[in-house]
């Protein structure tokens, strides 16, 4: 029986190629998982930035005395010395 070295060489190269591919599978999966996590983190960051902008604008609004008075009146508050009136018995719409 004769050894066919060309066939042995091909099998060895195939096994080597499979070993190299197997070594790259876990890092590739890790890369994809990290990429997905990065996208989720970016979406969360964008949402938090929008919320921060809204809160900053609201904070700026609340520094205006007219806004403070409007909010207080909406809550039913009156200035010192004002006489509060309550209207009752109105029909429900």
GUGUNU-607601 format. One record per atom (N, C-alpha, C): residue number from 0; residue in three letters; chain; atom name; x, y, z. Coordinates in pm, whole numbers, plus 50000, padded with zeros to 5 digits. Example, Ala and Ser with C-alpha at 12.3 -4.5 7.8 and 13.67 -1.06 7.14 Angstrom:
residues 2
pt num=0; residu=ala; chaine=A; atome=N; x=51319; y=49431; z=50780
pt num=0; residu=ala; chaine=A; atome=CA; x=51230; y=49550; z=50780
pt num=0; residu=ala; chaine=A; atome=C; x=51320; y=49670; z=50780
pt num=1; residu=ser; chaine=A; atome=N; x=51285; y=49775; z=50708
pt num=1; residu=ser; chaine=A; atome=CA; x=51367; y=49894; z=50714
pt num=1; residu=ser; chaine=A; atome=C; x=51290; y=50003; z=50787
END
This chain:
residues 93
pt num=0; residu=unk; chaine=A; atome=N; x=50084; y=49883; z=50000
pt num=0; residu=unk; chaine=A; atome=CA; x=50000; y=50000; z=50000
pt num=0; residu=unk; chaine=A; atome=C; x=50089; y=50124; z=50000
pt num=1; residu=unk; chaine=A; atome=N; x=50054; y=50213; z=49916
pt num=1; residu=unk; chaine=A; atome=CA; x=50134; y=50331; z=49896
pt num=1; residu=unk; chaine=A; atome=C; x=50068; y=50452; z=49961
pt num=2; residu=unk; chaine=A; atome=N; x=50146; y=50538; z=50025
pt num=2; residu=unk; chaine=A; atome=CA; x=50092; y=50659; z=50090
pt num=2; residu=unk; chaine=A; atome=C; x=50082; y=50768; z=49985
pt num=3; residu=unk; chaine=A; atome=N; x=49963; y=50828; z=49976
pt num=3; residu=unk; chaine=A; atome=CA; x=49943; y=50937; z=49879
pt num=3; residu=unk; chaine=A; atome=C; x=49961; y=51069; z=49953
pt num=4; residu=unk; chaine=A; atome=N; x=50081; y=51122; z=49943
pt num=4; residu=unk; chaine=A; atome=CA; x=50117; y=51242; z=50019
pt num=4; residu=unk; chaine=A; atome=C; x=50037; y=51364; z=49977
pt num=5; residu=unk; chaine=A; atome=N; x=49996; y=51369; z=49853
pt num=5; residu=unk; chaine=A; atome=CA; x=49916; y=51484; z=49809
pt num=5; residu=unk; chaine=A; atome=C; x=49780; y=51483; z=49880
pt num=6; residu=unk; chaine=A; atome=N; x=49723; y=51365; z=49896
pt num=6; residu=unk; chaine=A; atome=CA; x=49596; y=51353; z=49967
pt num=6; residu=unk; chaine=A; atome=C; x=49614; y=51381; z=50115
pt num=7; residu=unk; chaine=A; atome=N; x=49722; y=51335; z=50176
pt num=7; residu=unk; chaine=A; atome=CA; x=49753; y=51362; z=50317
pt num=7; residu=unk; chaine=A; atome=C; x=49772; y=51512; z=50338
pt num=8; residu=unk; chaine=A; atome=N; x=49840; y=51576; z=50245
pt num=8; residu=unk; chaine=A; atome=CA; x=49861; y=51721; z=50253
pt num=8; residu=unk; chaine=A; atome=C; x=49730; y=51797; z=50246
pt num=9; residu=unk; chaine=A; atome=N; x=49640; y=51755; z=50156
pt num=9; residu=unk; chaine=A; atome=CA; x=49509; y=51821; z=50145
pt num=9; residu=unk; chaine=A; atome=C; x=49427; y=51804; z=50273
pt num=10; residu=unk; chaine=A; atome=N; x=49428; y=51685; z=50330
pt num=10; residu=unk; chaine=A; atome=CA; x=49354; y=51660; z=50454
pt num=10; residu=unk; chaine=A; atome=C; x=49413; y=51742; z=50567
pt num=11; residu=unk; chaine=A; atome=N; x=49544; y=51751; z=50574
pt num=11; residu=unk; chaine=A; atome=CA; x=49609; y=51829; z=50679
pt num=11; residu=unk; chaine=A; atome=C; x=49574; y=51977; z=50664
pt num=12; residu=unk; chaine=A; atome=N; x=49577; y=52027; z=50541
pt num=12; residu=unk; chaine=A; atome=CA; x=49539; y=52167; z=50518
pt num=12; residu=unk; chaine=A; atome=C; x=49393; y=52191; z=50552
pt num=13; residu=unk; chaine=A; atome=N; x=49306; y=52097; z=50520
pt num=13; residu=unk; chaine=A; atome=CA; x=49165; y=52110; z=50553
pt num=13; residu=unk; chaine=A; atome=C; x=49145; y=52113; z=50705
pt num=14; residu=unk; chaine=A; atome=N; x=49213; y=52026; z=50776
pt num=14; residu=unk; chaine=A; atome=CA; x=49203; y=52025; z=50922
pt num=14; residu=unk; chaine=A; atome=C; x=49258; y=52155; z=50981
pt num=15; residu=unk; chaine=A; atome=N; x=49366; y=52205; z=50926
pt num=15; residu=unk; chaine=A; atome=CA; x=49423; y=52331; z=50971
pt num=15; residu=unk; chaine=A; atome=C; x=49326; y=52446; z=50947
pt num=16; residu=unk; chaine=A; atome=N; x=49263; y=52446; z=50831
pt num=16; residu=unk; chaine=A; atome=CA; x=49164; y=52550; z=50799
pt num=16; residu=unk; chaine=A; atome=C; x=49046; y=52543; z=50896
pt num=17; residu=unk; chaine=A; atome=N; x=48998; y=52423; z=50924
pt num=17; residu=unk; chaine=A; atome=CA; x=48888; y=52407; z=51019
pt num=17; residu=unk; chaine=A; atome=C; x=48929; y=52454; z=51159
pt num=18; residu=unk; chaine=A; atome=N; x=49051; y=52428; z=51199
pt num=18; residu=unk; chaine=A; atome=CA; x=49098; y=52473; z=51330
pt num=18; residu=unk; chaine=A; atome=C; x=49105; y=52625; z=51336
pt num=19; residu=unk; chaine=A; atome=N; x=49152; y=52687; z=51229
pt num=19; residu=unk; chaine=A; atome=CA; x=49159; y=52834; z=51226
pt num=19; residu=unk; chaine=A; atome=C; x=49019; y=52894; z=51231
pt num=20; residu=unk; chaine=A; atome=N; x=48927; y=52839; z=51154
pt num=20; residu=unk; chaine=A; atome=CA; x=48788; y=52887; z=51155
pt num=20; residu=unk; chaine=A; atome=C; x=48727; y=52870; z=51294
pt num=21; residu=unk; chaine=A; atome=N; x=48753; y=52758; z=51357
pt num=21; residu=unk; chaine=A; atome=CA; x=48699; y=52734; z=51492
pt num=21; residu=unk; chaine=A; atome=C; x=48755; y=52834; z=51591
pt num=22; residu=unk; chaine=A; atome=N; x=48879; y=52877; z=51573
pt num=22; residu=unk; chaine=A; atome=CA; x=48938; y=52975; z=51662
pt num=22; residu=unk; chaine=A; atome=C; x=48874; y=53114; z=51644
pt num=23; residu=unk; chaine=A; atome=N; x=48820; y=53141; z=51527
pt num=23; residu=unk; chaine=A; atome=CA; x=48760; y=53272; z=51500
pt num=23; residu=unk; chaine=A; atome=C; x=48611; y=53279; z=51534
pt num=24; residu=unk; chaine=A; atome=N; x=48547; y=53167; z=51562
pt num=24; residu=unk; chaine=A; atome=CA; x=48403; y=53166; z=51586
pt num=24; residu=unk; chaine=A; atome=C; x=48368; y=53244; z=51713
pt num=25; residu=unk; chaine=A; atome=N; x=48430; y=53215; z=51824
pt num=25; residu=unk; chaine=A; atome=CA; x=48396; y=53281; z=51950
pt num=25; residu=unk; chaine=A; atome=C; x=48426; y=53431; z=51947
pt num=26; residu=unk; chaine=A; atome=N; x=48541; y=53475; z=51897
pt num=26; residu=unk; chaine=A; atome=CA; x=48562; y=53620; z=51888
pt num=26; residu=unk; chaine=A; atome=C; x=48461; y=53689; z=51796
pt num=27; residu=unk; chaine=A; atome=N; x=48421; y=53623; z=51689
pt num=27; residu=unk; chaine=A; atome=CA; x=48321; y=53681; z=51600
pt num=27; residu=unk; chaine=A; atome=C; x=48186; y=53693; z=51671
pt num=28; residu=unk; chaine=A; atome=N; x=48148; y=53591; z=51745
pt num=28; residu=unk; chaine=A; atome=CA; x=48022; y=53598; z=51820
pt num=28; residu=unk; chaine=A; atome=C; x=48029; y=53707; z=51926
pt num=29; residu=unk; chaine=A; atome=N; x=48143; y=53718; z=51991
pt num=29; residu=unk; chaine=A; atome=CA; x=48161; y=53823; z=52092
pt num=29; residu=unk; chaine=A; atome=C; x=48153; y=53961; z=52028
pt num=30; residu=unk; chaine=A; atome=N; x=48211; y=53978; z=51910
pt num=30; residu=unk; chaine=A; atome=CA; x=48207; y=54106; z=51838
pt num=30; residu=unk; chaine=A; atome=C; x=48063; y=54143; z=51804
pt num=31; residu=unk; chaine=A; atome=N; x=47987; y=54049; z=51755
pt num=31; residu=unk; chaine=A; atome=CA; x=47847; y=54076; z=51718
pt num=31; residu=unk; chaine=A; atome=C; x=47766; y=54111; z=51843
pt num=32; residu=unk; chaine=A; atome=N; x=47787; y=54039; z=51952
pt num=32; residu=unk; chaine=A; atome=CA; x=47714; y=54069; z=52076
pt num=32; residu=unk; chaine=A; atome=C; x=47751; y=54208; z=52128
pt num=33; residu=unk; chaine=A; atome=N; x=47877; y=54243; z=52120
pt num=33; residu=unk; chaine=A; atome=CA; x=47921; y=54376; z=52164
pt num=33; residu=unk; chaine=A; atome=C; x=47862; y=54483; z=52076
pt num=34; residu=unk; chaine=A; atome=N; x=47856; y=54459; z=51947
pt num=34; residu=unk; chaine=A; atome=CA; x=47798; y=54555; z=51852
pt num=34; residu=unk; chaine=A; atome=C; x=47649; y=54577; z=51882
pt num=35; residu=unk; chaine=A; atome=N; x=47576; y=54469; z=51908
pt num=35; residu=unk; chaine=A; atome=CA; x=47434; y=54482; z=51942
pt num=35; residu=unk; chaine=A; atome=C; x=47416; y=54559; z=52072
pt num=36; residu=unk; chaine=A; atome=N; x=47498; y=54529; z=52172
pt num=36; residu=unk; chaine=A; atome=CA; x=47492; y=54599; z=52300
pt num=36; residu=unk; chaine=A; atome=C; x=47524; y=54747; z=52282
pt num=37; residu=unk; chaine=A; atome=N; x=47618; y=54775; z=52196
pt num=37; residu=unk; chaine=A; atome=CA; x=47654; y=54914; z=52167
pt num=37; residu=unk; chaine=A; atome=C; x=47536; y=54989; z=52106
pt num=38; residu=unk; chaine=A; atome=N; x=47464; y=54925; z=52016
pt num=38; residu=unk; chaine=A; atome=CA; x=47346; y=54988; z=51956
pt num=38; residu=unk; chaine=A; atome=C; x=47239; y=55017; z=52061
pt num=39; residu=unk; chaine=A; atome=N; x=47217; y=54922; z=52152
pt num=39; residu=unk; chaine=A; atome=CA; x=47119; y=54943; z=52258
pt num=39; residu=unk; chaine=A; atome=C; x=47162; y=55058; z=52350
pt num=40; residu=unk; chaine=A; atome=N; x=47290; y=55061; z=52382
pt num=40; residu=unk; chaine=A; atome=CA; x=47342; y=55167; z=52468
pt num=40; residu=unk; chaine=A; atome=C; x=47328; y=55304; z=52400
pt num=41; residu=unk; chaine=A; atome=N; x=47351; y=55308; z=52268
pt num=41; residu=unk; chaine=A; atome=CA; x=47338; y=55434; z=52194
pt num=41; residu=unk; chaine=A; atome=C; x=47194; y=55481; z=52194
pt num=42; residu=unk; chaine=A; atome=N; x=47099; y=55390; z=52177
pt num=42; residu=unk; chaine=A; atome=CA; x=46957; y=55427; z=52181
pt num=42; residu=unk; chaine=A; atome=C; x=46920; y=55481; z=52319
pt num=43; residu=unk; chaine=A; atome=N; x=46970; y=55416; z=52423
pt num=43; residu=unk; chaine=A; atome=CA; x=46942; y=55463; z=52558
pt num=43; residu=unk; chaine=A; atome=C; x=47004; y=55601; z=52581
pt num=44; residu=unk; chaine=A; atome=N; x=47125; y=55622; z=52531
pt num=44; residu=unk; chaine=A; atome=CA; x=47190; y=55752; z=52544
pt num=44; residu=unk; chaine=A; atome=C; x=47111; y=55860; z=52472
pt num=45; residu=unk; chaine=A; atome=N; x=47063; y=55830; z=52351
pt num=45; residu=unk; chaine=A; atome=CA; x=46983; y=55927; z=52276
pt num=45; residu=unk; chaine=A; atome=C; x=46856; y=55964; z=52353
pt num=46; residu=unk; chaine=A; atome=N; x=46791; y=55862; z=52410
pt num=46; residu=unk; chaine=A; atome=CA; x=46669; y=55886; z=52488
pt num=46; residu=unk; chaine=A; atome=C; x=46698; y=55973; z=52611
pt num=47; residu=unk; chaine=A; atome=N; x=46807; y=55944; z=52679
pt num=47; residu=unk; chaine=A; atome=CA; x=46843; y=56022; z=52797
pt num=47; residu=unk; chaine=A; atome=C; x=46881; y=56165; z=52760
pt num=48; residu=unk; chaine=A; atome=N; x=46944; y=56183; z=52646
pt num=48; residu=unk; chaine=A; atome=CA; x=46978; y=56319; z=52601
pt num=48; residu=unk; chaine=A; atome=C; x=46852; y=56399; z=52570
pt num=49; residu=unk; chaine=A; atome=N; x=46753; y=56335; z=52507
pt num=49; residu=unk; chaine=A; atome=CA; x=46626; y=56403; z=52480
pt num=49; residu=unk; chaine=A; atome=C; x=46557; y=56441; z=52610
pt num=50; residu=unk; chaine=A; atome=N; x=46558; y=56350; z=52707
pt num=50; residu=unk; chaine=A; atome=CA; x=46497; y=56378; z=52836
pt num=50; residu=unk; chaine=A; atome=C; x=46571; y=56491; z=52907
pt num=51; residu=unk; chaine=A; atome=N; x=46702; y=56492; z=52898
pt num=51; residu=unk; chaine=A; atome=CA; x=46782; y=56599; z=52959
pt num=51; residu=unk; chaine=A; atome=C; x=46748; y=56734; z=52896
pt num=52; residu=unk; chaine=A; atome=N; x=46737; y=56736; z=52763
pt num=52; residu=unk; chaine=A; atome=CA; x=46702; y=56861; z=52695
pt num=52; residu=unk; chaine=A; atome=C; x=46565; y=56911; z=52738
pt num=53; residu=unk; chaine=A; atome=N; x=46469; y=56819; z=52751
pt num=53; residu=unk; chaine=A; atome=CA; x=46334; y=56857; z=52794
pt num=53; residu=unk; chaine=A; atome=C; x=46337; y=56911; z=52937
pt num=54; residu=unk; chaine=A; atome=N; x=46410; y=56845; z=53024
pt num=54; residu=unk; chaine=A; atome=CA; x=46418; y=56891; z=53163
pt num=54; residu=unk; chaine=A; atome=C; x=46492; y=57025; z=53175
pt num=55; residu=unk; chaine=A; atome=N; x=46592; y=57044; z=53093
pt num=55; residu=unk; chaine=A; atome=CA; x=46663; y=57172; z=53093
pt num=55; residu=unk; chaine=A; atome=C; x=46571; y=57284; z=53047
pt num=56; residu=unk; chaine=A; atome=N; x=46492; y=57257; z=52943
pt num=56; residu=unk; chaine=A; atome=CA; x=46397; y=57358; z=52895
pt num=56; residu=unk; chaine=A; atome=C; x=46292; y=57387; z=53002
pt num=57; residu=unk; chaine=A; atome=N; x=46243; y=57284; z=53070
pt num=57; residu=unk; chaine=A; atome=CA; x=46143; y=57303; z=53175
pt num=57; residu=unk; chaine=A; atome=C; x=46203; y=57382; z=53292
pt num=58; residu=unk; chaine=A; atome=N; x=46328; y=57354; z=53326
pt num=58; residu=unk; chaine=A; atome=CA; x=46395; y=57428; z=53432
pt num=58; residu=unk; chaine=A; atome=C; x=46407; y=57576; z=53396
pt num=59; residu=unk; chaine=A; atome=N; x=46439; y=57601; z=53270
pt num=59; residu=unk; chaine=A; atome=CA; x=46450; y=57739; z=53224
pt num=59; residu=unk; chaine=A; atome=C; x=46314; y=57809; z=53231
pt num=60; residu=unk; chaine=A; atome=N; x=46209; y=57737; z=53192
pt num=60; residu=unk; chaine=A; atome=CA; x=46072; y=57792; z=53200
pt num=60; residu=unk; chaine=A; atome=C; x=46036; y=57829; z=53344
pt num=61; residu=unk; chaine=A; atome=N; x=46071; y=57741; z=53437
pt num=61; residu=unk; chaine=A; atome=CA; x=46030; y=57761; z=53576
pt num=61; residu=unk; chaine=A; atome=C; x=46109; y=57873; z=53645
pt num=62; residu=unk; chaine=A; atome=N; x=46210; y=57925; z=53582
pt num=62; residu=unk; chaine=A; atome=CA; x=46281; y=58040; z=53638
pt num=62; residu=unk; chaine=A; atome=C; x=46206; y=58170; z=53608
pt num=63; residu=unk; chaine=A; atome=N; x=46112; y=58166; z=53516
pt num=63; residu=unk; chaine=A; atome=CA; x=46033; y=58284; z=53479
pt num=63; residu=unk; chaine=A; atome=C; x=45922; y=58303; z=53583
pt num=64; residu=unk; chaine=A; atome=N; x=45911; y=58421; z=53645
pt num=64; residu=unk; chaine=A; atome=CA; x=45807; y=58444; z=53747
pt num=64; residu=unk; chaine=A; atome=C; x=45665; y=58426; z=53693
pt num=65; residu=unk; chaine=A; atome=N; x=45643; y=58458; z=53567
pt num=65; residu=unk; chaine=A; atome=CA; x=45508; y=58440; z=53510
pt num=65; residu=unk; chaine=A; atome=C; x=45470; y=58293; z=53505
pt num=66; residu=unk; chaine=A; atome=N; x=45564; y=58210; z=53471
pt num=66; residu=unk; chaine=A; atome=CA; x=45537; y=58066; z=53467
pt num=66; residu=unk; chaine=A; atome=C; x=45509; y=58013; z=53606
pt num=67; residu=unk; chaine=A; atome=N; x=45585; y=58059; z=53703
pt num=67; residu=unk; chaine=A; atome=CA; x=45563; y=58016; z=53841
pt num=67; residu=unk; chaine=A; atome=C; x=45422; y=58055; z=53886
pt num=68; residu=unk; chaine=A; atome=N; x=45382; y=58177; z=53855
pt num=68; residu=unk; chaine=A; atome=CA; x=45247; y=58222; z=53894
pt num=68; residu=unk; chaine=A; atome=C; x=45140; y=58140; z=53823
pt num=69; residu=unk; chaine=A; atome=N; x=45159; y=58115; z=53695
pt num=69; residu=unk; chaine=A; atome=CA; x=45061; y=58036; z=53620
pt num=69; residu=unk; chaine=A; atome=C; x=45047; y=57896; z=53679
pt num=70; residu=unk; chaine=A; atome=N; x=45160; y=57833; z=53711
pt num=70; residu=unk; chaine=A; atome=CA; x=45156; y=57698; z=53770
pt num=70; residu=unk; chaine=A; atome=C; x=45090; y=57701; z=53907
pt num=71; residu=unk; chaine=A; atome=N; x=45119; y=57802; z=53987
pt num=71; residu=unk; chaine=A; atome=CA; x=45059; y=57813; z=54120
pt num=71; residu=unk; chaine=A; atome=C; x=44908; y=57832; z=54108
pt num=72; residu=unk; chaine=A; atome=N; x=44864; y=57917; z=54016
pt num=72; residu=unk; chaine=A; atome=CA; x=44720; y=57939; z=53997
pt num=72; residu=unk; chaine=A; atome=C; x=44651; y=57811; z=53950
pt num=73; residu=unk; chaine=A; atome=N; x=44720; y=57736; z=53864
pt num=73; residu=unk; chaine=A; atome=CA; x=44663; y=57608; z=53817
pt num=73; residu=unk; chaine=A; atome=C; x=44643; y=57512; z=53933
pt num=74; residu=unk; chaine=A; atome=N; x=44729; y=57523; z=54034
pt num=74; residu=unk; chaine=A; atome=CA; x=44716; y=57439; z=54154
pt num=74; residu=unk; chaine=A; atome=C; x=44618; y=57496; z=54256
pt num=75; residu=unk; chaine=A; atome=N; x=44559; y=57612; z=54225
pt num=75; residu=unk; chaine=A; atome=CA; x=44459; y=57670; z=54314
pt num=75; residu=unk; chaine=A; atome=C; x=44516; y=57763; z=54418
pt num=76; residu=unk; chaine=A; atome=N; x=44637; y=57808; z=54403
pt num=76; residu=unk; chaine=A; atome=CA; x=44698; y=57897; z=54500
pt num=76; residu=unk; chaine=A; atome=C; x=44664; y=58043; z=54467
pt num=77; residu=unk; chaine=A; atome=N; x=44664; y=58127; z=54571
pt num=77; residu=unk; chaine=A; atome=CA; x=44638; y=58270; z=54553
pt num=77; residu=unk; chaine=A; atome=C; x=44750; y=58349; z=54619
pt num=78; residu=unk; chaine=A; atome=N; x=44765; y=58472; z=54576
pt num=78; residu=unk; chaine=A; atome=CA; x=44868; y=58559; z=54635
pt num=78; residu=unk; chaine=A; atome=C; x=44822; y=58604; z=54773
pt num=79; residu=unk; chaine=A; atome=N; x=44916; y=58638; z=54858
pt num=79; residu=unk; chaine=A; atome=CA; x=44877; y=58692; z=54989
pt num=79; residu=unk; chaine=A; atome=C; x=44795; y=58820; z=54970
pt num=80; residu=unk; chaine=A; atome=N; x=44684; y=58828; z=55040
pt num=80; residu=unk; chaine=A; atome=CA; x=44597; y=58945; z=55031
pt num=80; residu=unk; chaine=A; atome=C; x=44486; y=58930; z=54929
pt num=81; residu=unk; chaine=A; atome=N; x=44494; y=58832; z=54839
pt num=81; residu=unk; chaine=A; atome=CA; x=44386; y=58810; z=54743
pt num=81; residu=unk; chaine=A; atome=C; x=44276; y=58730; z=54809
pt num=82; residu=unk; chaine=A; atome=N; x=44155; y=58751; z=54760
pt num=82; residu=unk; chaine=A; atome=CA; x=44041; y=58678; z=54814
pt num=82; residu=unk; chaine=A; atome=C; x=44009; y=58563; z=54718
pt num=83; residu=unk; chaine=A; atome=N; x=44016; y=58439; z=54765
pt num=83; residu=unk; chaine=A; atome=CA; x=43985; y=58326; z=54677
pt num=83; residu=unk; chaine=A; atome=C; x=43834; y=58307; z=54664
pt num=84; residu=unk; chaine=A; atome=N; x=43789; y=58271; z=54547
pt num=84; residu=unk; chaine=A; atome=CA; x=43649; y=58241; z=54522
pt num=84; residu=unk; chaine=A; atome=C; x=43640; y=58098; z=54470
pt num=85; residu=unk; chaine=A; atome=N; x=43537; y=58029; z=54516
pt num=85; residu=unk; chaine=A; atome=CA; x=43511; y=57894; z=54469
pt num=85; residu=unk; chaine=A; atome=C; x=43374; y=57892; z=54404
pt num=86; residu=unk; chaine=A; atome=N; x=43368; y=57851; z=54279
pt num=86; residu=unk; chaine=A; atome=CA; x=43243; y=57841; z=54208
pt num=86; residu=unk; chaine=A; atome=C; x=43203; y=57696; z=54207
pt num=87; residu=unk; chaine=A; atome=N; x=43086; y=57666; z=54258
pt num=87; residu=unk; chaine=A; atome=CA; x=43041; y=57526; z=54263
pt num=87; residu=unk; chaine=A; atome=C; x=42903; y=57517; z=54199
pt num=88; residu=unk; chaine=A; atome=N; x=42863; y=57395; z=54173
pt num=88; residu=unk; chaine=A; atome=CA; x=42732; y=57371; z=54116
pt num=88; residu=unk; chaine=A; atome=C; x=42724; y=57389; z=53967
pt num=89; residu=unk; chaine=A; atome=N; x=42838; y=57393; z=53900
pt num=89; residu=unk; chaine=A; atome=CA; x=42840; y=57407; z=53754
pt num=89; residu=unk; chaine=A; atome=C; x=42803; y=57270; z=53692
pt num=90; residu=unk; chaine=A; atome=N; x=42732; y=57274; z=53580
pt num=90; residu=unk; chaine=A; atome=CA; x=42696; y=57147; z=53516
pt num=90; residu=unk; chaine=A; atome=C; x=42820; y=57081; z=53454
pt num=91; residu=unk; chaine=A; atome=N; x=42820; y=56948; z=53458
pt num=91; residu=unk; chaine=A; atome=CA; x=42929; y=56875; z=53392
pt num=91; residu=unk; chaine=A; atome=C; x=42904; y=56876; z=53243
pt num=92; residu=unk; chaine=A; atome=N; x=43006; y=56897; z=53166
pt num=92; residu=unk; chaine=A; atome=CA; x=42989; y=56902; z=53019
pt num=92; residu=unk; chaine=A; atome=C; x=42985; y=56766; z=52962
END
